[in-house]
């Protein structure tokens, strides 16, 4: 029995998200997320007819839109 490469195991531990799952994480509607995808604001993966998102890309999108608090 061959051992899996660490990269393969890592991918299995982080499955792809469906649009409804990603929309829930982002706190937006499915319609809004579909609009963002059509505007290429987030990367996505096509699996046949299905559109999937990597959790790392969703988390990166959140971090990229983070506004730091102002110090007074």
N, CA, C and O atoms as a Tripos MOL2 file, in Angstrom:
@<TRIPOS>MOLECULE
protein
  288   287    72     0     0
PROTEIN
NO_CHARGES

@<TRIPOS>ATOM
      1 N           0.8440   -1.1820    0.0000 N.3       1 UNK1
      2 CA          0.0000    0.0000    0.0000 C.3       1 UNK1
      3 C           0.8860    1.2400    0.0000 C.2       1 UNK1
      4 O           1.7320    1.4040    0.8790 O.2       1 UNK1
      5 N           0.6930    2.1080   -0.9790 N.am      2 UNK2
      6 CA          1.5110    3.3170   -1.1070 C.3       2 UNK2
      7 C           1.0110    4.3930   -0.1540 C.2       2 UNK2
      8 O          -0.1910    4.5360    0.0750 O.2       2 UNK2
      9 N           1.9450    5.1370    0.3890 N.am      3 UNK3
     10 CA          1.5910    6.2470    1.2640 C.3       3 UNK3
     11 C           1.2070    7.4500    0.4220 C.2       3 UNK3
     12 O           1.7720    7.6820   -0.6470 O.2       3 UNK3
     13 N           0.2280    8.2230    0.9200 N.am      4 UNK4
     14 CA         -0.1690    9.4340    0.2150 C.3       4 UNK4
     15 C           0.8400   10.5350    0.4910 C.2       4 UNK4
     16 O           1.4040   10.6170    1.5820 O.2       4 UNK4
     17 N           1.0590   11.3760   -0.5030 N.am      5 UNK5
     18 CA          1.9330   12.5350   -0.3130 C.3       5 UNK5
     19 C           1.2520   13.4970    0.6500 C.2       5 UNK5
     20 O           0.0230   13.5680    0.6660 O.2       5 UNK5
     21 N           2.0080   14.2380    1.4510 N.am      6 UNK6
     22 CA          1.4060   15.1930    2.3890 C.3       6 UNK6
     23 C           0.4750   16.1780    1.7040 C.2       6 UNK6
     24 O          -0.5440   16.5590    2.2810 O.2       6 UNK6
     25 N           0.7990   16.6020    0.4840 N.am      7 UNK7
     26 CA         -0.0430   17.5510   -0.2320 C.3       7 UNK7
     27 C          -1.4160   16.9440   -0.5120 C.2       7 UNK7
     28 O          -2.4290   17.6340   -0.3990 O.2       7 UNK7
     29 N          -1.4610   15.6810   -0.8710 N.am      8 UNK8
     30 CA         -2.7280   15.0130   -1.1560 C.3       8 UNK8
     31 C          -3.5710   14.9390    0.1040 C.2       8 UNK8
     32 O          -4.7670   15.2280    0.0670 O.2       8 UNK8
     33 N          -2.9600   14.5530    1.2240 N.am      9 UNK9
     34 CA         -3.7060   14.4820    2.4860 C.3       9 UNK9
     35 C          -4.2250   15.8500    2.8790 C.2       9 UNK9
     36 O          -5.3450   15.9660    3.3770 O.2       9 UNK9
     37 N          -3.4310   16.8910    2.6630 N.am     10 UNK10
     38 CA         -3.8450   18.2510    3.0140 C.3      10 UNK10
     39 C          -5.0850   18.6560    2.2130 C.2      10 UNK10
     40 O          -6.0050   19.2640    2.7600 O.2      10 UNK10
     41 N          -5.1130   18.3250    0.9410 N.am     11 UNK11
     42 CA         -6.2610   18.6690    0.1030 C.3      11 UNK11
     43 C          -7.5170   17.9490    0.5720 C.2      11 UNK11
     44 O          -8.6060   18.5210    0.5410 O.2      11 UNK11
     45 N          -7.3770   16.7120    1.0020 N.am     12 UNK12
     46 CA         -8.5360   15.9540    1.4630 C.3      12 UNK12
     47 C          -9.0990   16.5630    2.7420 C.2      12 UNK12
     48 O         -10.3130   16.5510    2.9480 O.2      12 UNK12
     49 N          -8.2360   17.0950    3.5990 N.am     13 UNK13
     50 CA         -8.6880   17.6960    4.8500 C.3      13 UNK13
     51 C          -9.4150   19.0190    4.6370 C.2      13 UNK13
     52 O         -10.1370   19.4760    5.5230 O.2      13 UNK13
     53 N          -9.2360   19.6340    3.4770 N.am     14 UNK14
     54 CA         -9.8740   20.9080    3.1820 C.3      14 UNK14
     55 C         -10.7290   20.7660    1.9250 C.2      14 UNK14
     56 O         -10.2980   21.1440    0.8350 O.2      14 UNK14
     57 N         -11.9310   20.2270    2.0710 N.am     15 UNK15
     58 CA        -12.7710   20.0290    0.8860 C.3      15 UNK15
     59 C         -13.2160   21.3600    0.2870 C.2      15 UNK15
     60 O         -13.1600   22.4020    0.9400 O.2      15 UNK15
     61 N         -13.6500   21.3060   -0.9410 N.am     16 UNK16
     62 CA        -14.1460   22.4980   -1.6220 C.3      16 UNK16
     63 C         -15.5340   22.8560   -1.0920 C.2      16 UNK16
     64 O         -16.3080   21.9830   -0.7010 O.2      16 UNK16
     65 N         -15.8270   24.1410   -1.0870 N.am     17 UNK17
     66 CA        -17.1190   24.6360   -0.6120 C.3      17 UNK17
     67 C         -18.0660   24.8490   -1.7860 C.2      17 UNK17
     68 O         -17.6450   25.2270   -2.8790 O.2      17 UNK17
     69 N         -19.3410   24.6020   -1.5460 N.am     18 UNK18
     70 CA        -20.3560   24.9440   -2.5340 C.3      18 UNK18
     71 C         -20.6380   26.4420   -2.4050 C.2      18 UNK18
     72 O         -20.2010   27.0790   -1.4460 O.2      18 UNK18
     73 N         -21.3570   26.9930   -3.3570 N.am     19 UNK19
     74 CA        -21.7090   28.4110   -3.2890 C.3      19 UNK19
     75 C         -22.5430   28.7200   -2.0440 C.2      19 UNK19
     76 O         -22.2420   29.6980   -1.3590 O.2      19 UNK19
     77 N         -23.5740   27.9370   -1.7170 N.am     20 UNK20
     78 CA        -24.3230   28.2350   -0.4970 C.3      20 UNK20
     79 C         -23.4680   28.1720    0.7800 C.2      20 UNK20
     80 O         -23.6550   28.9800    1.6890 O.2      20 UNK20
     81 N         -22.5360   27.2180    0.8490 N.am     21 UNK21
     82 CA        -21.6560   27.1090    2.0120 C.3      21 UNK21
     83 C         -20.7500   28.3360    2.1270 C.2      21 UNK21
     84 O         -20.5840   28.8950    3.2110 O.2      21 UNK21
     85 N         -20.1670   28.7460    1.0030 N.am     22 UNK22
     86 CA        -19.2720   29.9030    1.0040 C.3      22 UNK22
     87 C         -20.0460   31.1830    1.3150 C.2      22 UNK22
     88 O         -19.5470   32.0510    2.0310 O.2      22 UNK22
     89 N         -21.2570   31.3040    0.7830 N.am     23 UNK23
     90 CA        -22.0820   32.4860    1.0490 C.3      23 UNK23
     91 C         -22.3970   32.5900    2.5410 C.2      23 UNK23
     92 O         -22.3890   33.6840    3.1040 O.2      23 UNK23
     93 N         -22.6700   31.4650    3.1720 N.am     24 UNK24
     94 CA        -22.9620   31.4600    4.6000 C.3      24 UNK24
     95 C         -21.7390   31.9100    5.4010 C.2      24 UNK24
     96 O         -21.8750   32.6940    6.3400 O.2      24 UNK24
     97 N         -20.5540   31.4270    5.0450 N.am     25 UNK25
     98 CA        -19.3280   31.8270    5.7270 C.3      25 UNK25
     99 C         -19.0980   33.3250    5.5740 C.2      25 UNK25
    100 O         -18.6970   33.9980    6.5240 O.2      25 UNK25
    101 N         -19.3520   33.8470    4.3700 N.am     26 UNK26
    102 CA        -19.1450   35.2610    4.0970 C.3      26 UNK26
    103 C         -20.2570   36.1410    4.6590 C.2      26 UNK26
    104 O         -20.0860   37.3540    4.7850 O.2      26 UNK26
    105 N         -21.3820   35.5430    4.9930 N.am     27 UNK27
    106 CA        -22.5060   36.3150    5.5230 C.3      27 UNK27
    107 C         -23.2350   37.1110    4.4590 C.2      27 UNK27
    108 O         -23.7790   38.1800    4.7360 O.2      27 UNK27
    109 N         -23.2460   36.5830    3.2290 N.am     28 UNK28
    110 CA        -23.9470   37.2390    2.1290 C.3      28 UNK28
    111 C         -24.9070   36.2420    1.4900 C.2      28 UNK28
    112 O         -24.8480   35.0430    1.7610 O.2      28 UNK28
    113 N         -25.7770   36.7460    0.6540 N.am     29 UNK29
    114 CA        -26.7170   35.8650   -0.0290 C.3      29 UNK29
    115 C         -26.0080   35.1080   -1.1540 C.2      29 UNK29
    116 O         -24.9420   35.5090   -1.6200 O.2      29 UNK29
    117 N         -26.6200   34.0220   -1.5690 N.am     30 UNK30
    118 CA        -26.1020   33.2470   -2.6990 C.3      30 UNK30
    119 C         -26.0640   34.1310   -3.9420 C.2      30 UNK30
    120 O         -25.1170   34.0540   -4.7250 O.2      30 UNK30
    121 N         -27.0750   34.9630   -4.1320 N.am     31 UNK31
    122 CA        -27.1350   35.8660   -5.2930 C.3      31 UNK31
    123 C         -25.9320   36.8090   -5.2860 C.2      31 UNK31
    124 O         -25.2930   37.0110   -6.3180 O.2      31 UNK31
    125 N         -25.6250   37.3860   -4.1190 N.am     32 UNK32
    126 CA        -24.4830   38.3060   -4.0130 C.3      32 UNK32
    127 C         -23.1890   37.5890   -4.3470 C.2      32 UNK32
    128 O         -22.3620   38.1090   -5.0960 O.2      32 UNK32
    129 N         -23.0090   36.3950   -3.7950 N.am     33 UNK33
    130 CA        -21.7860   35.6510   -4.0690 C.3      33 UNK33
    131 C         -21.6800   35.3110   -5.5520 C.2      33 UNK33
    132 O         -20.5950   35.3960   -6.1260 O.2      33 UNK33
    133 N         -22.7760   34.9320   -6.1710 N.am     34 UNK34
    134 CA        -22.7390   34.6390   -7.6170 C.3      34 UNK34
    135 C         -22.3420   35.8870   -8.4070 C.2      34 UNK34
    136 O         -21.6070   35.7880   -9.3900 O.2      34 UNK34
    137 N         -22.8210   37.0580   -7.9870 N.am     35 UNK35
    138 CA        -22.4400   38.3110   -8.6380 C.3      35 UNK35
    139 C         -20.9300   38.5460   -8.4950 C.2      35 UNK35
    140 O         -20.2550   38.9000   -9.4620 O.2      35 UNK35
    141 N         -20.4130   38.3460   -7.2870 N.am     36 UNK36
    142 CA        -18.9820   38.5220   -7.0460 C.3      36 UNK36
    143 C         -18.1660   37.5630   -7.9060 C.2      36 UNK36
    144 O         -17.1230   37.9410   -8.4400 O.2      36 UNK36
    145 N         -18.6330   36.3290   -8.0430 N.am     37 UNK37
    146 CA        -17.9150   35.3540   -8.8620 C.3      37 UNK37
    147 C         -17.9290   35.7670  -10.3370 C.2      37 UNK37
    148 O         -16.9230   35.6280  -11.0320 O.2      37 UNK37
    149 N         -19.0610   36.2710  -10.8100 N.am     38 UNK38
    150 CA        -19.1360   36.7050  -12.2100 C.3      38 UNK38
    151 C         -18.2550   37.9300  -12.4480 C.2      38 UNK38
    152 O         -17.8040   38.1620  -13.5690 O.2      38 UNK38
    153 N         -18.0090   38.7190  -11.3900 N.am     39 UNK39
    154 CA        -17.1190   39.8810  -11.4720 C.3      39 UNK39
    155 C         -15.6590   39.4980  -11.1990 C.2      39 UNK39
    156 O         -14.7690   40.3480  -11.2200 O.2      39 UNK39
    157 N         -15.4290   38.2050  -10.9430 N.am     40 UNK40
    158 CA        -14.0920   37.6550  -10.6550 C.3      40 UNK40
    159 C         -13.4710   38.2800   -9.4040 C.2      40 UNK40
    160 O         -12.2580   38.4830   -9.3480 O.2      40 UNK40
    161 N         -14.3010   38.5850   -8.4030 N.am     41 UNK41
    162 CA        -13.7850   39.1210   -7.1460 C.3      41 UNK41
    163 C         -13.2020   38.0260   -6.2680 C.2      41 UNK41
    164 O         -12.3970   38.3080   -5.3800 O.2      41 UNK41
    165 N         -13.5960   36.7890   -6.5030 N.am     42 UNK42
    166 CA        -13.0750   35.6230   -5.7900 C.3      42 UNK42
    167 C         -12.7140   34.5570   -6.8130 C.2      42 UNK42
    168 O         -13.4110   34.3940   -7.8150 O.2      42 UNK42
    169 N         -11.6240   33.8280   -6.5650 N.am     43 UNK43
    170 CA        -11.3180   32.7010   -7.4600 C.3      43 UNK43
    171 C         -12.2650   31.5340   -7.1940 C.2      43 UNK43
    172 O         -12.7360   31.3490   -6.0710 O.2      43 UNK43
    173 N         -12.5350   30.7600   -8.2200 N.am     44 UNK44
    174 CA        -13.4050   29.6010   -8.0660 C.3      44 UNK44
    175 C         -12.9340   28.4850   -8.9730 C.2      44 UNK44
    176 O         -12.0840   28.6770   -9.8420 O.2      44 UNK44
    177 N         -13.5060   27.3170   -8.7520 N.am     45 UNK45
    178 CA        -13.1380   26.1160   -9.4980 C.3      45 UNK45
    179 C         -14.4100   25.5410  -10.1100 C.2      45 UNK45
    180 O         -15.4280   25.4220   -9.4300 O.2      45 UNK45
    181 N         -14.3570   25.1910  -11.3710 N.am     46 UNK46
    182 CA        -15.4870   24.5350  -12.0190 C.3      46 UNK46
    183 C         -15.2320   23.0340  -12.0070 C.2      46 UNK46
    184 O         -14.1970   22.5650  -12.4810 O.2      46 UNK46
    185 N         -16.1850   22.2900  -11.4620 N.am     47 UNK47
    186 CA        -16.1460   20.8310  -11.4470 C.3      47 UNK47
    187 C         -17.3830   20.3960  -12.2310 C.2      47 UNK47
    188 O         -18.4770   20.2720  -11.6810 O.2      47 UNK47
    189 N         -17.1810   20.1690  -13.5220 N.am     48 UNK48
    190 CA        -18.3380   19.9130  -14.3830 C.3      48 UNK48
    191 C         -19.1990   21.1680  -14.4070 C.2      48 UNK48
    192 O         -18.7230   22.2480  -14.7570 O.2      48 UNK48
    193 N         -20.4600   21.0240  -14.0370 N.am     49 UNK49
    194 CA        -21.3680   22.1710  -13.9790 C.3      49 UNK49
    195 C         -21.3290   22.8810  -12.6340 C.2      49 UNK49
    196 O         -21.8650   23.9800  -12.4920 O.2      49 UNK49
    197 N         -20.7030   22.2610  -11.6580 N.am     50 UNK50
    198 CA        -20.6680   22.8150  -10.3100 C.3      50 UNK50
    199 C         -19.5820   23.8740  -10.1660 C.2      50 UNK50
    200 O         -18.5150   23.7700  -10.7710 O.2      50 UNK50
    201 N         -19.8620   24.8830   -9.3660 N.am     51 UNK51
    202 CA        -18.8750   25.9010   -9.0220 C.3      51 UNK51
    203 C         -18.4970   25.6870   -7.5670 C.2      51 UNK51
    204 O         -19.3650   25.6330   -6.6960 O.2      51 UNK51
    205 N         -17.2030   25.5670   -7.3040 N.am     52 UNK52
    206 CA        -16.6960   25.3130   -5.9560 C.3      52 UNK52
    207 C         -15.6610   26.3690   -5.5940 C.2      52 UNK52
    208 O         -15.0280   26.9670   -6.4640 O.2      52 UNK52
    209 N         -15.5040   26.5860   -4.2920 N.am     53 UNK53
    210 CA        -14.5190   27.5440   -3.8000 C.3      53 UNK53
    211 C         -13.6360   26.8740   -2.7640 C.2      53 UNK53
    212 O         -14.0910   26.0320   -1.9900 O.2      53 UNK53
    213 N         -12.3670   27.2580   -2.7590 N.am     54 UNK54
    214 CA        -11.4430   26.7520   -1.7530 C.3      54 UNK54
    215 C         -11.6270   27.5830   -0.4930 C.2      54 UNK54
    216 O         -11.7570   28.8040   -0.5700 O.2      54 UNK54
    217 N         -11.6390   26.9360    0.6630 N.am     55 UNK55
    218 CA        -11.8090   27.6430    1.9280 C.3      55 UNK55
    219 C         -10.6940   28.6720    2.1140 C.2      55 UNK55
    220 O         -10.9300   29.7400    2.6790 O.2      55 UNK55
    221 N          -9.4810   28.3630    1.6450 N.am     56 UNK56
    222 CA         -8.3670   29.2940    1.7640 C.3      56 UNK56
    223 C          -8.6400   30.5810    0.9890 C.2      56 UNK56
    224 O          -8.2640   31.6660    1.4340 O.2      56 UNK56
    225 N          -9.2930   30.4650   -0.1670 N.am     57 UNK57
    226 CA         -9.6180   31.6500   -0.9670 C.3      57 UNK57
    227 C         -10.6880   32.4930   -0.2900 C.2      57 UNK57
    228 O         -10.6270   33.7220   -0.3210 O.2      57 UNK57
    229 N         -11.6670   31.8380    0.3210 N.am     58 UNK58
    230 CA        -12.7230   32.5620    1.0430 C.3      58 UNK58
    231 C         -12.1120   33.2830    2.2440 C.2      58 UNK58
    232 O         -12.4140   34.4520    2.4870 O.2      58 UNK58
    233 N         -11.2520   32.5900    2.9950 N.am     59 UNK59
    234 CA        -10.5980   33.2110    4.1500 C.3      59 UNK59
    235 C          -9.6970   34.3600    3.7030 C.2      59 UNK59
    236 O          -9.6410   35.3930    4.3710 O.2      59 UNK59
    237 N          -8.9960   34.1950    2.5890 N.am     60 UNK60
    238 CA         -8.1490   35.2540    2.0540 C.3      60 UNK60
    239 C          -8.9530   36.4700    1.6330 C.2      60 UNK60
    240 O          -8.5200   37.6070    1.8200 O.2      60 UNK60
    241 N         -10.1250   36.2280    1.0650 N.am     61 UNK61
    242 CA        -11.0170   37.3250    0.6790 C.3      61 UNK61
    243 C         -11.4400   38.1120    1.9140 C.2      61 UNK61
    244 O         -11.4640   39.3420    1.8970 O.2      61 UNK61
    245 N         -11.7700   37.3990    2.9800 N.am     62 UNK62
    246 CA        -12.1710   38.0580    4.2260 C.3      62 UNK62
    247 C         -11.0190   38.9010    4.7680 C.2      62 UNK62
    248 O         -11.2100   40.0650    5.1190 O.2      62 UNK62
    249 N          -9.8340   38.3180    4.8350 N.am     63 UNK63
    250 CA         -8.6670   39.0490    5.3490 C.3      63 UNK63
    251 C          -8.3190   40.2470    4.4680 C.2      63 UNK63
    252 O          -7.9130   41.2960    4.9680 O.2      63 UNK63
    253 N          -8.4780   40.0860    3.1660 N.am     64 UNK64
    254 CA         -8.1650   41.1680    2.2340 C.3      64 UNK64
    255 C          -9.1060   42.3500    2.3240 C.2      64 UNK64
    256 O          -8.7740   43.4460    1.8740 O.2      64 UNK64
    257 N         -10.2810   42.1400    2.9040 N.am     65 UNK65
    258 CA        -11.2590   43.2160    3.0330 C.3      65 UNK65
    259 C         -11.4000   43.6940    4.4750 C.2      65 UNK65
    260 O         -12.3560   44.3870    4.8240 O.2      65 UNK65
    261 N         -10.4450   43.3160    5.2940 N.am     66 UNK66
    262 CA        -10.4490   43.7070    6.7020 C.3      66 UNK66
    263 C          -9.9610   45.1490    6.8370 C.2      66 UNK66
    264 O          -8.9560   45.5320    6.2380 O.2      66 UNK66
    265 N         -10.6730   45.9330    7.6190 N.am     67 UNK67
    266 CA        -10.2800   47.3100    7.9250 C.3      67 UNK67
    267 C          -9.8200   47.3670    9.3650 C.2      67 UNK67
    268 O         -10.5490   46.9780   10.2770 O.2      67 UNK67
    269 N          -8.6110   47.8510    9.5620 N.am     68 UNK68
    270 CA         -8.0610   47.9630   10.9060 C.3      68 UNK68
    271 C          -8.7200   49.1180   11.6470 C.2      68 UNK68
    272 O          -9.1260   50.1150   11.0490 O.2      68 UNK68
    273 N          -8.8130   48.9590   12.9560 N.am     69 UNK69
    274 CA         -9.3620   50.0180   13.7990 C.3      69 UNK69
    275 C          -8.3600   51.1770   13.8560 C.2      69 UNK69
    276 O          -7.1450   50.9770   13.8200 O.2      69 UNK69
    277 N          -8.8970   52.3660   13.9440 N.am     70 UNK70
    278 CA         -8.0350   53.5610   14.0520 C.3      70 UNK70
    279 C          -7.6890   53.7770   15.5170 C.2      70 UNK70
    280 O          -8.5360   53.6300   16.3980 O.2      70 UNK70
    281 N          -6.4460   54.1230   15.7600 N.am     71 UNK71
    282 CA         -6.0500   54.4620   17.1270 C.3      71 UNK71
    283 C          -6.2250   55.9640   17.3040 C.2      71 UNK71
    284 O          -5.9010   56.7530   16.4170 O.2      71 UNK71
    285 N          -6.7350   56.3340   18.4470 N.am     72 UNK72
    286 CA         -7.0170   57.7510   18.6830 C.3      72 UNK72
    287 C          -6.0640   58.3050   19.7080 C.2      72 UNK72
    288 O          -6.1390   59.4860   20.0450 O.2      72 UNK72
@<TRIPOS>BOND
     1     1     2 1
     2     2     3 1
     3     3     4 2
     4     3     5 am
     5     5     6 1
     6     6     7 1
     7     7     8 2
     8     7     9 am
     9     9    10 1
    10    10    11 1
    11    11    12 2
    12    11    13 am
    13    13    14 1
    14    14    15 1
    15    15    16 2
    16    15    17 am
    17    17    18 1
    18    18    19 1
    19    19    20 2
    20    19    21 am
    21    21    22 1
    22    22    23 1
    23    23    24 2
    24    23    25 am
    25    25    26 1
    26    26    27 1
    27    27    28 2
    28    27    29 am
    29    29    30 1
    30    30    31 1
    31    31    32 2
    32    31    33 am
    33    33    34 1
    34    34    35 1
    35    35    36 2
    36    35    37 am
    37    37    38 1
    38    38    39 1
    39    39    40 2
    40    39    41 am
    41    41    42 1
    42    42    43 1
    43    43    44 2
    44    43    45 am
    45    45    46 1
    46    46    47 1
    47    47    48 2
    48    47    49 am
    49    49    50 1
    50    50    51 1
    51    51    52 2
    52    51    53 am
    53    53    54 1
    54    54    55 1
    55    55    56 2
    56    55    57 am
    57    57    58 1
    58    58    59 1
    59    59    60 2
    60    59    61 am
    61    61    62 1
    62    62    63 1
    63    63    64 2
    64    63    65 am
    65    65    66 1
    66    66    67 1
    67    67    68 2
    68    67    69 am
    69    69    70 1
    70    70    71 1
    71    71    72 2
    72    71    73 am
    73    73    74 1
    74    74    75 1
    75    75    76 2
    76    75    77 am
    77    77    78 1
    78    78    79 1
    79    79    80 2
    80    79    81 am
    81    81    82 1
    82    82    83 1
    83    83    84 2
    84    83    85 am
    85    85    86 1
    86    86    87 1
    87    87    88 2
    88    87    89 am
    89    89    90 1
    90    90    91 1
    91    91    92 2
    92    91    93 am
    93    93    94 1
    94    94    95 1
    95    95    96 2
    96    95    97 am
    97    97    98 1
    98    98    99 1
    99    99   100 2
   100    99   101 am
   101   101   102 1
   102   102   103 1
   103   103   104 2
   104   103   105 am
   105   105   106 1
   106   106   107 1
   107   107   108 2
   108   107   109 am
   109   109   110 1
   110   110   111 1
   111   111   112 2
   112   111   113 am
   113   113   114 1
   114   114   115 1
   115   115   116 2
   116   115   117 am
   117   117   118 1
   118   118   119 1
   119   119   120 2
   120   119   121 am
   121   121   122 1
   122   122   123 1
   123   123   124 2
   124   123   125 am
   125   125   126 1
   126   126   127 1
   127   127   128 2
   128   127   129 am
   129   129   130 1
   130   130   131 1
   131   131   132 2
   132   131   133 am
   133   133   134 1
   134   134   135 1
   135   135   136 2
   136   135   137 am
   137   137   138 1
   138   138   139 1
   139   139   140 2
   140   139   141 am
   141   141   142 1
   142   142   143 1
   143   143   144 2
   144   143   145 am
   145   145   146 1
   146   146   147 1
   147   147   148 2
   148   147   149 am
   149   149   150 1
   150   150   151 1
   151   151   152 2
   152   151   153 am
   153   153   154 1
   154   154   155 1
   155   155   156 2
   156   155   157 am
   157   157   158 1
   158   158   159 1
   159   159   160 2
   160   159   161 am
   161   161   162 1
   162   162   163 1
   163   163   164 2
   164   163   165 am
   165   165   166 1
   166   166   167 1
   167   167   168 2
   168   167   169 am
   169   169   170 1
   170   170   171 1
   171   171   172 2
   172   171   173 am
   173   173   174 1
   174   174   175 1
   175   175   176 2
   176   175   177 am
   177   177   178 1
   178   178   179 1
   179   179   180 2
   180   179   181 am
   181   181   182 1
   182   182   183 1
   183   183   184 2
   184   183   185 am
   185   185   186 1
   186   186   187 1
   187   187   188 2
   188   187   189 am
   189   189   190 1
   190   190   191 1
   191   191   192 2
   192   191   193 am
   193   193   194 1
   194   194   195 1
   195   195   196 2
   196   195   197 am
   197   197   198 1
   198   198   199 1
   199   199   200 2
   200   199   201 am
   201   201   202 1
   202   202   203 1
   203   203   204 2
   204   203   205 am
   205   205   206 1
   206   206   207 1
   207   207   208 2
   208   207   209 am
   209   209   210 1
   210   210   211 1
   211   211   212 2
   212   211   213 am
   213   213   214 1
   214   214   215 1
   215   215   216 2
   216   215   217 am
   217   217   218 1
   218   218   219 1
   219   219   220 2
   220   219   221 am
   221   221   222 1
   222   222   223 1
   223   223   224 2
   224   223   225 am
   225   225   226 1
   226   226   227 1
   227   227   228 2
   228   227   229 am
   229   229   230 1
   230   230   231 1
   231   231   232 2
   232   231   233 am
   233   233   234 1
   234   234   235 1
   235   235   236 2
   236   235   237 am
   237   237   238 1
   238   238   239 1
   239   239   240 2
   240   239   241 am
   241   241   242 1
   242   242   243 1
   243   243   244 2
   244   243   245 am
   245   245   246 1
   246   246   247 1
   247   247   248 2
   248   247   249 am
   249   249   250 1
   250   250   251 1
   251   251   252 2
   252   251   253 am
   253   253   254 1
   254   254   255 1
   255   255   256 2
   256   255   257 am
   257   257   258 1
   258   258   259 1
   259   259   260 2
   260   259   261 am
   261   261   262 1
   262   262   263 1
   263   263   264 2
   264   263   265 am
   265   265   266 1
   266   266   267 1
   267   267   268 2
   268   267   269 am
   269   269   270 1
   270   270   271 1
   271   271   272 2
   272   271   273 am
   273   273   274 1
   274   274   275 1
   275   275   276 2
   276   275   277 am
   277   277   278 1
   278   278   279 1
   279   279   280 2
   280   279   281 am
   281   281   282 1
   282   282   283 1
   283   283   284 2
   284   283   285 am
   285   285   286 1
   286   286   287 1
   287   287   288 2
@<TRIPOS>SUBSTRUCTURE
     1 UNK1         2 RESIDUE 1 A UNK
     2 UNK2         6 RESIDUE 1 A UNK
     3 UNK3        10 RESIDUE 1 A UNK
     4 UNK4        14 RESIDUE 1 A UNK
     5 UNK5        18 RESIDUE 1 A UNK
     6 UNK6        22 RESIDUE 1 A UNK
     7 UNK7        26 RESIDUE 1 A UNK
     8 UNK8        30 RESIDUE 1 A UNK
     9 UNK9        34 RESIDUE 1 A UNK
    10 UNK10       38 RESIDUE 1 A UNK
    11 UNK11       42 RESIDUE 1 A UNK
    12 UNK12       46 RESIDUE 1 A UNK
    13 UNK13       50 RESIDUE 1 A UNK
    14 UNK14       54 RESIDUE 1 A UNK
    15 UNK15       58 RESIDUE 1 A UNK
    16 UNK16       62 RESIDUE 1 A UNK
    17 UNK17       66 RESIDUE 1 A UNK
    18 UNK18       70 RESIDUE 1 A UNK
    19 UNK19       74 RESIDUE 1 A UNK
    20 UNK20       78 RESIDUE 1 A UNK
    21 UNK21       82 RESIDUE 1 A UNK
    22 UNK22       86 RESIDUE 1 A UNK
    23 UNK23       90 RESIDUE 1 A UNK
    24 UNK24       94 RESIDUE 1 A UNK
    25 UNK25       98 RESIDUE 1 A UNK
    26 UNK26      102 RESIDUE 1 A UNK
    27 UNK27      106 RESIDUE 1 A UNK
    28 UNK28      110 RESIDUE 1 A UNK
    29 UNK29      114 RESIDUE 1 A UNK
    30 UNK30      118 RESIDUE 1 A UNK
    31 UNK31      122 RESIDUE 1 A UNK
    32 UNK32      126 RESIDUE 1 A UNK
    33 UNK33      130 RESIDUE 1 A UNK
    34 UNK34      134 RESIDUE 1 A UNK
    35 UNK35      138 RESIDUE 1 A UNK
    36 UNK36      142 RESIDUE 1 A UNK
    37 UNK37      146 RESIDUE 1 A UNK
    38 UNK38      150 RESIDUE 1 A UNK
    39 UNK39      154 RESIDUE 1 A UNK
    40 UNK40      158 RESIDUE 1 A UNK
    41 UNK41      162 RESIDUE 1 A UNK
    42 UNK42      166 RESIDUE 1 A UNK
    43 UNK43      170 RESIDUE 1 A UNK
    44 UNK44      174 RESIDUE 1 A UNK
    45 UNK45      178 RESIDUE 1 A UNK
    46 UNK46      182 RESIDUE 1 A UNK
    47 UNK47      186 RESIDUE 1 A UNK
    48 UNK48      190 RESIDUE 1 A UNK
    49 UNK49      194 RESIDUE 1 A UNK
    50 UNK50      198 RESIDUE 1 A UNK
    51 UNK51      202 RESIDUE 1 A UNK
    52 UNK52      206 RESIDUE 1 A UNK
    53 UNK53      210 RESIDUE 1 A UNK
    54 UNK54      214 RESIDUE 1 A UNK
    55 UNK55      218 RESIDUE 1 A UNK
    56 UNK56      222 RESIDUE 1 A UNK
    57 UNK57      226 RESIDUE 1 A UNK
    58 UNK58      230 RESIDUE 1 A UNK
    59 UNK59      234 RESIDUE 1 A UNK
    60 UNK60      238 RESIDUE 1 A UNK
    61 UNK61      242 RESIDUE 1 A UNK
    62 UNK62      246 RESIDUE 1 A UNK
    63 UNK63      250 RESIDUE 1 A UNK
    64 UNK64      254 RESIDUE 1 A UNK
    65 UNK65      258 RESIDUE 1 A UNK
    66 UNK66      262 RESIDUE 1 A UNK
    67 UNK67      266 RESIDUE 1 A UNK
    68 UNK68      270 RESIDUE 1 A UNK
    69 UNK69      274 RESIDUE 1 A UNK
    70 UNK70      278 RESIDUE 1 A UNK
    71 UNK71      282 RESIDUE 1 A UNK
    72 UNK72      286 RESIDUE 1 A UNK
